[in-house]
């Protein structure tokens, strides 16, 4: 089984990338590829730019990566209650090539944040929207208060309650 995982944030120290990486590694017998959104930086999408340059090669590359997956593990960063601009831009470019960006791949959809709601707003938005874009969401998980509940040095969820919750989700996937 091949897993494509990513944190939907361009931060070099993305807490969502850390969570997605941890979760992906909990699946047994999987080949894991963790994407970095910084590898897919494109001009801000507009129809004018699209008319000028056509379909962006990095959007094609992102879609090709998704196509290789048997399973997607996505953890969304929340910026002002919504997607990060970096993720939204990649998403916008990709929808112009294939409206079913997530290509009906089974998906574990997650979010985390430093705050107590764990990215609940963006998780709710994505949970409602992604199915229209080929997101086959099998489960969702939110980790609140990342700095308290995740051990960055060990790369694991340090709160046993949340760790067990995620492991149960993955066991039942």
Backbone as CSV, one residue per row, in Angstrom:
resi,resn,N_x,N_y,N_z,CA_x,CA_y,CA_z,C_x,C_y,C_z
1,UNK,0.845,-1.174,0.000,0.000,0.000,0.000,0.892,1.238,0.000
2,UNK,0.577,2.178,-0.878,1.321,3.443,-0.929,0.473,4.554,-0.331
3,UNK,1.086,5.282,0.589,0.435,6.417,1.233,1.123,7.696,0.794
4,UNK,0.318,8.643,0.341,0.790,10.012,0.124,0.261,10.812,1.308
5,UNK,1.176,11.455,2.027,0.815,12.242,3.201,1.343,13.665,3.022
6,UNK,0.594,14.616,3.545,1.098,15.985,3.574,0.355,16.811,4.601
7,UNK,1.066,17.796,5.104,0.465,18.836,5.922,0.191,20.000,5.005
8,UNK,-1.011,20.505,5.039,-1.425,21.557,4.097,-0.970,22.930,4.580
9,UNK,0.350,23.041,4.741,0.983,24.268,5.203,2.358,24.370,4.567
10,UNK,2.792,25.583,4.232,4.137,25.736,3.686,5.212,25.927,4.755
11,UNK,4.831,25.938,6.016,5.799,26.162,7.088,6.868,25.070,7.103
12,UNK,8.113,25.480,7.236,9.217,24.512,7.321,9.096,23.663,8.583
13,UNK,8.425,24.178,9.587,8.219,23.462,10.843,6.741,23.140,11.041
14,UNK,6.081,22.792,9.958,4.637,22.574,9.984,4.227,21.501,10.988
15,UNK,3.372,21.903,11.909,2.849,20.931,12.871,1.907,19.948,12.171
16,UNK,1.246,20.404,11.131,0.355,19.507,10.390,1.142,18.479,9.583
17,UNK,2.281,18.851,9.057,3.140,17.889,8.364,3.654,16.854,9.360
18,UNK,3.985,17.285,10.566,4.446,16.352,11.607,3.339,15.363,11.963
19,UNK,2.115,15.875,12.115,0.992,14.995,12.445,0.707,14.021,11.308
20,UNK,0.697,14.513,10.071,0.438,13.640,8.921,1.510,12.558,8.803
21,UNK,2.755,12.925,9.035,3.859,11.960,8.966,3.707,10.896,10.041
22,UNK,3.405,11.331,11.253,3.198,10.374,12.345,2.060,9.418,12.015
23,UNK,0.932,9.955,11.597,-0.234,9.114,11.299,0.063,8.138,10.167
24,UNK,0.700,8.610,9.113,1.013,7.734,7.974,1.889,6.567,8.406
25,UNK,2.811,6.830,9.311,3.716,5.783,9.774,3.055,4.772,10.708
26,UNK,1.844,5.039,11.137,1.109,4.075,11.966,0.482,2.955,11.132
27,UNK,0.346,3.169,9.836,-0.207,2.133,8.962,0.866,1.069,8.732
28,UNK,0.461,-0.178,8.832,1.410,-1.281,8.654,1.613,-1.587,7.179
29,UNK,2.820,-2.041,6.868,3.177,-2.486,5.519,2.883,-1.436,4.454
30,UNK,3.247,-0.213,4.736,2.975,0.874,3.794,4.270,1.521,3.326
31,UNK,4.262,1.930,2.077,5.312,2.783,1.534,4.765,4.201,1.649
32,UNK,5.526,5.075,2.290,5.030,6.415,2.591,5.856,7.464,1.861
33,UNK,5.148,8.373,1.214,5.792,9.538,0.612,5.135,10.770,1.219
34,UNK,5.951,11.585,1.877,5.458,12.813,2.496,5.781,13.974,1.567
35,UNK,4.741,14.653,1.123,4.914,15.799,0.227,5.155,17.068,1.028
36,UNK,5.921,17.967,0.452,6.170,19.282,1.020,5.525,20.303,0.076
37,UNK,4.588,21.071,0.574,3.898,22.036,-0.282,4.850,23.042,-0.920
38,UNK,6.005,23.250,-0.301,6.974,24.175,-0.872,7.513,23.693,-2.215
39,UNK,7.372,22.413,-2.491,7.797,21.870,-3.781,6.780,22.148,-4.889
40,UNK,5.645,22.761,-4.520,4.565,23.015,-5.478,4.160,24.487,-5.488
41,UNK,5.119,25.376,-5.299,4.827,26.812,-5.301,4.576,27.297,-6.721
42,UNK,3.432,27.921,-6.887,3.019,28.443,-8.189,2.522,29.871,-8.002
43,UNK,2.425,30.628,-9.095,1.823,31.957,-8.950,0.383,31.815,-8.448
44,UNK,-0.095,32.835,-7.791,-1.476,32.793,-7.316,-2.391,32.607,-8.511
45,UNK,-3.277,31.627,-8.389,-4.136,31.281,-9.515,-5.070,32.437,-9.874
46,UNK,-5.103,32.744,-11.163,-6.138,33.590,-11.755,-6.388,33.054,-13.161
47,UNK,-7.557,33.289,-13.680,-7.840,32.835,-15.037,-6.946,33.569,-16.038
48,UNK,-6.532,34.778,-15.712,-5.643,35.530,-16.608,-4.280,34.853,-16.718
49,UNK,-3.732,34.436,-15.570,-2.436,33.738,-15.596,-2.589,32.383,-16.272
50,UNK,-3.678,31.700,-15.980,-3.918,30.404,-16.621,-3.993,30.567,-18.145
51,UNK,-4.639,31.621,-18.594,-4.752,31.875,-20.037,-3.373,32.120,-20.648
52,UNK,-2.525,32.785,-19.886,-1.184,33.130,-20.354,-0.234,31.920,-20.373
53,UNK,-0.258,31.099,-19.296,0.733,30.006,-19.196,0.138,28.615,-19.354
54,UNK,-1.187,28.514,-19.306,-1.819,27.198,-19.404,-1.796,26.460,-18.075
55,UNK,-1.972,25.159,-18.139,-1.969,24.338,-16.937,-0.555,24.289,-16.372
56,UNK,-0.432,24.609,-15.109,0.893,24.667,-14.504,1.459,23.268,-14.300
57,UNK,2.736,23.110,-14.635,3.391,21.808,-14.532,3.424,21.290,-13.094
58,UNK,3.549,22.179,-12.114,3.572,21.734,-10.721,2.205,21.220,-10.276
59,UNK,1.148,21.783,-10.813,-0.191,21.253,-10.523,-0.330,19.857,-11.120
60,UNK,0.166,19.671,-12.319,0.149,18.340,-12.937,0.955,17.355,-12.100
61,UNK,2.084,17.809,-11.590,2.940,16.965,-10.756,2.248,16.579,-9.450
62,UNK,1.561,17.541,-8.828,0.829,17.262,-7.587,-0.258,16.213,-7.848
63,UNK,-1.010,16.388,-8.910,-2.055,15.417,-9.266,-1.467,14.044,-9.578
64,UNK,-0.305,14.020,-10.202,0.356,12.752,-10.495,0.765,12.041,-9.207
65,UNK,1.210,12.790,-8.218,1.549,12.200,-6.915,0.301,11.590,-6.278
66,UNK,-0.798,12.323,-6.293,-2.057,11.814,-5.736,-2.453,10.522,-6.454
67,UNK,-2.258,10.479,-7.752,-2.634,9.303,-8.547,-1.873,8.052,-8.130
68,UNK,-0.676,8.209,-7.577,0.127,7.048,-7.182,-0.309,6.449,-5.854
69,UNK,-1.165,7.146,-5.139,-1.525,6.735,-3.779,-2.638,5.692,-3.748
70,UNK,-2.534,4.831,-2.766,-3.646,3.959,-2.403,-4.457,4.594,-1.278
71,UNK,-3.800,5.510,-0.561,-4.409,6.160,0.592,-3.780,7.537,0.758
72,UNK,-4.600,8.522,1.115,-4.123,9.874,1.391,-4.253,10.162,2.881
73,UNK,-3.205,10.729,3.455,-3.226,11.203,4.837,-2.946,12.700,4.763
74,UNK,-3.953,13.497,5.048,-3.880,14.946,4.888,-4.208,15.615,6.214
75,UNK,-3.314,16.501,6.661,-3.567,17.286,7.861,-3.562,18.753,7.480
76,UNK,-4.666,19.409,7.734,-4.887,20.784,7.280,-4.467,21.813,8.312
77,UNK,-3.693,22.776,7.869,-3.393,23.941,8.698,-4.602,24.866,8.638
78,UNK,-4.868,25.529,9.748,-5.983,26.472,9.782,-5.438,27.888,9.857
79,UNK,-5.747,28.672,8.852,-5.374,30.085,8.835,-6.647,30.909,8.819
80,UNK,-6.897,31.615,9.900,-8.109,32.426,10.028,-9.370,31.619,9.726
81,UNK,-9.386,30.387,10.227,-10.581,29.545,10.101,-10.719,28.835,8.776
82,UNK,-9.709,28.911,7.903,-9.826,28.304,6.585,-8.492,27.678,6.188
83,UNK,-8.422,27.176,4.933,-7.194,26.579,4.415,-6.062,27.593,4.384
84,UNK,-4.833,27.088,4.433,-3.685,27.971,4.202,-3.723,28.427,2.741
85,UNK,-3.209,29.597,2.483,-3.184,30.134,1.122,-2.380,29.215,0.210
86,UNK,-1.279,28.670,0.707,-0.438,27.791,-0.108,-1.222,26.568,-0.581
87,UNK,-1.956,25.929,0.335,-2.743,24.761,-0.054,-3.865,25.166,-1.005
88,UNK,-4.556,26.234,-0.689,-5.682,26.672,-1.527,-5.223,26.982,-2.941
89,UNK,-4.036,27.549,-3.084,-3.528,27.870,-4.414,-3.228,26.592,-5.209
90,UNK,-2.587,25.628,-4.568,-2.322,24.350,-5.235,-3.644,23.703,-5.633
91,UNK,-4.570,23.699,-4.706,-5.893,23.124,-4.940,-6.583,23.805,-6.127
92,UNK,-6.542,25.134,-6.170,-7.181,25.879,-7.266,-6.562,25.534,-8.612
93,UNK,-5.233,25.502,-8.680,-4.578,25.134,-9.940,-4.966,23.715,-10.352
94,UNK,-4.992,22.807,-9.375,-5.294,21.402,-9.682,-6.727,21.214,-10.169
95,UNK,-7.671,21.931,-9.591,-9.072,21.752,-10.005,-9.293,22.145,-11.454
96,UNK,-8.444,22.986,-11.998,-8.580,23.391,-13.397,-8.139,22.274,-14.353
97,UNK,-7.376,21.324,-13.820,-6.920,20.179,-14.603,-7.839,18.991,-14.371
98,UNK,-8.142,18.748,-13.094,-9.009,17.636,-12.710,-9.823,18.077,-11.497
99,UNK,-11.101,18.300,-11.702,-11.961,18.749,-10.599,-11.974,17.750,-9.448
100,UNK,-11.703,16.497,-9.741,-11.639,15.455,-8.703,-10.191,15.326,-8.234
101,UNK,-9.692,16.394,-7.643,-8.293,16.491,-7.229,-7.846,15.251,-6.449
102,UNK,-8.689,14.785,-5.537,-8.293,13.686,-4.649,-8.573,12.308,-5.246
103,UNK,-9.136,12.272,-6.445,-9.230,11.095,-7.293,-9.871,9.879,-6.615
104,UNK,-10.811,10.154,-5.709,-11.571,9.111,-5.009,-10.693,8.205,-4.161
105,UNK,-9.502,8.664,-3.809,-8.605,7.889,-2.954,-9.137,7.916,-1.524
106,UNK,-9.096,6.787,-0.819,-9.469,6.802,0.591,-8.578,7.808,1.331
107,UNK,-9.198,8.555,2.238,-8.479,9.643,2.890,-8.714,9.658,4.392
108,UNK,-7.612,9.832,5.124,-7.671,10.188,6.527,-7.453,11.691,6.561
109,UNK,-8.463,12.413,6.970,-8.434,13.876,6.986,-8.258,14.349,8.419
110,UNK,-7.238,15.166,8.637,-6.915,15.603,9.997,-6.620,17.098,10.029
111,UNK,-6.500,17.596,11.240,-6.038,18.967,11.471,-5.497,19.041,12.885
112,UNK,-4.564,19.954,13.066,-4.085,20.279,14.401,-3.773,21.763,14.424
113,UNK,-3.672,22.294,15.629,-3.320,23.702,15.803,-2.787,23.876,17.215
114,UNK,-2.151,25.009,17.474,-1.709,25.264,18.846,-2.882,25.488,19.805
115,UNK,-4.033,25.842,19.258,-5.200,26.147,20.084,-6.008,24.916,20.467
116,UNK,-6.937,25.137,21.356,-7.742,24.064,21.916,-8.769,23.446,20.992
117,UNK,-9.028,24.063,19.843,-10.025,23.500,18.920,-9.401,22.615,17.850
118,UNK,-8.080,22.580,17.767,-7.394,21.647,16.875,-7.733,21.783,15.401
119,UNK,-7.960,22.998,14.950,-8.269,23.194,13.533,-9.673,22.756,13.156
120,UNK,-10.584,22.778,14.112,-11.948,22.290,13.877,-12.650,23.026,12.736
121,UNK,-12.406,24.313,12.590,-13.089,25.070,11.528,-12.679,24.589,10.150
122,UNK,-11.369,24.500,9.895,-10.904,24.068,8.580,-11.243,22.601,8.338
123,UNK,-11.210,21.799,9.386,-11.568,20.386,9.243,-13.029,20.254,8.822
124,UNK,-13.889,21.061,9.403,-15.300,21.049,9.024,-15.521,21.498,7.589
125,UNK,-14.821,22.554,7.189,-14.931,23.043,5.809,-14.505,21.958,4.831
126,UNK,-13.351,21.352,5.090,-12.822,20.322,4.185,-13.697,19.076,4.178
127,UNK,-14.179,18.689,5.335,-15.028,17.497,5.421,-16.283,17.662,4.578
128,UNK,-16.799,18.876,4.508,-17.976,19.153,3.679,-17.633,19.326,2.205
129,UNK,-16.472,19.930,1.909,-16.127,20.272,0.532,-15.398,19.173,-0.235
130,UNK,-14.475,18.484,0.409,-13.610,17.542,-0.307,-14.354,16.449,-1.073
131,UNK,-15.476,15.934,-0.576,-16.179,14.920,-1.373,-16.573,15.402,-2.769
132,UNK,-16.809,16.689,-2.936,-17.137,17.236,-4.257,-15.914,17.251,-5.179
133,UNK,-14.741,17.100,-4.580,-13.487,17.126,-5.332,-12.769,15.776,-5.280
134,UNK,-13.557,14.723,-5.189,-13.001,13.377,-5.222,-12.391,12.925,-3.917
135,UNK,-12.697,13.581,-2.830,-12.199,13.178,-1.517,-13.073,12.078,-0.934
136,UNK,-12.515,10.896,-0.805,-13.223,9.747,-0.233,-12.819,9.654,1.242
137,UNK,-13.388,10.531,2.046,-12.994,10.661,3.450,-13.537,9.485,4.248
138,UNK,-12.614,8.701,4.784,-12.981,7.519,5.574,-13.020,7.835,7.062
139,UNK,-12.219,8.819,7.491,-12.184,9.177,8.909,-11.585,10.574,9.043
140,UNK,-11.924,11.226,10.163,-11.334,12.513,10.494,-10.747,12.438,11.896
141,UNK,-9.760,13.288,12.128,-9.113,13.346,13.445,-8.613,14.759,13.680
142,UNK,-8.854,15.258,14.874,-8.392,16.587,15.258,-7.533,16.466,16.517
143,UNK,-6.356,17.071,16.467,-5.476,17.100,17.642,-5.412,18.530,18.161
144,UNK,-6.056,18.796,19.293,-5.993,20.149,19.849,-4.660,20.394,20.555
145,UNK,-4.353,21.648,20.774,-3.200,22.049,21.588,-1.943,21.246,21.246
146,UNK,-1.509,21.369,19.996,-0.384,20.588,19.488,0.815,20.615,20.422
147,UNK,1.184,21.791,20.900,2.396,21.927,21.724,2.309,21.154,23.031
148,UNK,1.113,20.904,23.492,0.910,20.144,24.732,0.776,18.647,24.441
149,UNK,0.163,18.296,23.320,-0.208,16.903,23.038,0.690,16.163,22.055
150,UNK,1.747,16.809,21.568,2.638,16.169,20.606,4.083,16.390,21.043
151,UNK,4.858,15.316,21.077,6.278,15.383,21.427,7.067,15.541,20.126
152,UNK,7.529,16.749,19.844,8.213,17.055,18.587,9.514,16.269,18.476
153,UNK,10.253,16.142,19.567,11.535,15.429,19.530,11.346,13.959,19.153
154,UNK,10.318,13.322,19.704,10.058,11.909,19.408,9.192,11.725,18.167
155,UNK,8.507,12.795,17.750,7.647,12.723,16.574,6.385,11.913,16.799
156,UNK,5.852,11.967,18.035,4.665,11.175,18.383,3.656,12.016,19.165
157,UNK,2.414,11.561,19.152,1.410,12.167,20.033,1.722,11.706,21.444
158,UNK,1.908,12.652,22.329,2.310,12.335,23.705,1.121,12.125,24.635
159,UNK,-0.034,12.607,24.262,-1.243,12.421,25.069,-1.833,11.051,24.744
160,UNK,-1.838,10.124,25.713,-2.302,8.764,25.428,-3.747,8.687,24.915
161,UNK,-4.608,9.563,25.402,-6.006,9.545,24.958,-6.110,9.840,23.459
162,UNK,-5.441,10.907,23.014,-5.481,11.256,21.589,-4.720,10.249,20.737
163,UNK,-3.606,9.747,21.281,-2.823,8.758,20.546,-3.646,7.490,20.327
164,UNK,-4.309,7.037,21.355,-5.157,5.842,21.230,-6.323,6.077,20.278
165,UNK,-6.882,7.276,20.315,-7.986,7.617,19.407,-7.523,7.506,17.954
166,UNK,-6.356,8.074,17.628,-5.836,8.005,16.263,-5.499,6.561,15.882
167,UNK,-4.879,5.832,16.782,-4.520,4.435,16.501,-5.761,3.580,16.270
168,UNK,-6.834,3.844,16.959,-8.095,3.125,16.750,-8.669,3.438,15.385
169,UNK,-8.617,4.698,14.995,-9.087,5.104,13.666,-8.314,4.339,12.592
170,UNK,-7.013,4.304,12.737,-6.158,3.652,11.743,-6.368,2.141,11.748
171,UNK,-6.545,1.561,12.907,-6.800,0.121,13.008,-8.077,-0.256,12.252
172,UNK,-9.069,0.619,12.294,-10.366,0.345,11.658,-10.458,0.851,10.225
173,UNK,-9.355,1.325,9.681,-9.379,1.892,8.341,-9.650,0.836,7.304
